[in-house]
Amino acid sequence: MFNQLGGANSNPNKDVEVASPPEDTVSALEFSPPSVPQTFLIAGSWDCRVRCWEVEASGKTVLKAVQGMDGPILDVAWHDDGSKVFMASTDKSVKCWDLASNQTMQVAAHDAPVKTCHWIKAPNYTCLMTASWDKTLKFWDTRSSVPIMTMNLTERCYCADVDYPMAVVGTADRGICIYTLEGKPAEFKRVESPLKYQHRCIAIFKDKKTKQPTGFAVGSVEGRVAIQYVTPANPKDNFTFKCHRSAGTTAGYQDIYAVNDVAFHPAHGTLATVGSDGSFSFWDKDARTKLKSSELIDQPLTKCAFNHNGQIFAYAVGYDWSKGHEHYNQAKKTYIFLRPCYEDLKPRST
């Protein structure tokens, strides 16, 4: 896979460049669900648009469609049947994009920018979960303009993830709220973050044996990730590790970068992190080891995703404003890269 492409760009990792990338930093990246025979990739960007590409077996990408909103896109999510995409924006709304008709309609609203959107498919209901900087979490039947349920958050939502029957939301006060989605959504418990700095990203992981969601990884701006079990068998099961920090020190100081995204491999249960340092890394949380580190790219990595069978790893490259406006360089473009990853993410043999 991907062997005839790649290497022609300036990426030191020889990864395949996605055609017609967004014109501004990528804020959301999601592959199509297993219900779709082909592989599609959607990306939301600060250019106020969401793009959809088909990824061919060769690694070649074809831009299929583009939709816009009235503000930068902060999140995207697929419907489980692969026919629709949800787009959350700073314009305080979420729209549903029907890919076949290429039409969009508003399905959710908040009083402030909508930071996250996730589709929930339960045995007895389906709904859209949205979380906002208005400090609320809402659940929507997309046919109604009124939410089924609204829950208050302690602060603005900064990150969230859903893996039925579990949802997690990370907030601006470094709180983490865990929800159970069985029957209907309900708050399960609130936990204090083990990280001392602002949350950037969160991802649920499954138990190796039961295949049920059992915990989550949360990444912070201080180059650190925490692995947390919802109900740890042993308190020592929870731990944090450092990542996305400069290898050496400059005049005795180490550069520490934000962990911009974290994702779990769907088959192996290992994980990937991407950071403002311009690298991605693959980790085995159970062996507590790093499996692979990439070569450094000259811009931050802002988002990453695995496709549903874990063959492809996608990551976005672009400025995240982590060093302020004086480090913004208009000449540096946004990119999305793809790499075959199944072998690289195999856990350490124990």
Salt bridges, closest charged atoms under 4 A:
ASP15 OD1 - ARG339 NH1 2.82
GLU23 OE2 - ARG51 NH2 3.90
ASP47 OD2 - ARG51 NH1 2.80
GLU54 OE1 - LYS64 NZ 3.53
ASP80 OD1 - HIS79 ND1 3.52
ASP81 OD1 - HIS79 ND1 2.96
ASP134 OD2 - HIS110 ND1 2.95
ASP141 OD2 - ARG143 NH2 2.82
GLU155 OE1 - ARG156 NE 2.98
ASP161 OD1 - HIS118 NE2 3.95
ASP163 OD2 - LYS206 NZ 2.87
GLU187 OE2 - ARG190 NE 2.88
GLU192 OE2 - ARG174 NH2 3.51
GLU222 OE1 - ARG224 NE 3.19
GLU222 OE2 - ARG245 NH2 3.17
ASP261 OD1 - LYS303 NZ 3.80
ASP277 OD1 - HIS244 ND1 2.90
ASP286 OD2 - LYS208 NZ 2.73
ASP286 OD1 - LYS285 NZ 2.95
ASP298 OD2 - LYS332 NZ 3.80
GLU326 OE1 - HIS325 NE2 3.83
GLU343 OE1 - LYS346 NZ 3.16
ASP344 OD2 - ARG339 NH2 3.36
